[in-house]
Amino acid sequence: MGRRTASIRVDEEKLDRLDKLAESIDRPRSWLINQAIDRYLDEEEQFLAAVEEGIAAADRGELVPHEQVMREARHLISSMASRKPRR
């Protein structure tokens, strides 16, 4: 895959943090930035795919009734509250 140069403006604090992290893992700044961009793109693409899947399921009528969702949410909240240590 070919490489192209992209230029961005970054505040000094972020750049300092990038440089410190890059130095600590013995990698160049550009490698670290590319890793961050790859992770961001992967997460956003997965999120958009999940949204599209949800919309398609809704279009097919594959919905969970509101009362069922609320019943399950109340149950989850109740079970989490009972696990919470008392002070």
Helices and strands as residue ranges (DSSP letters): H 12-24, H 29-59, H 66-83
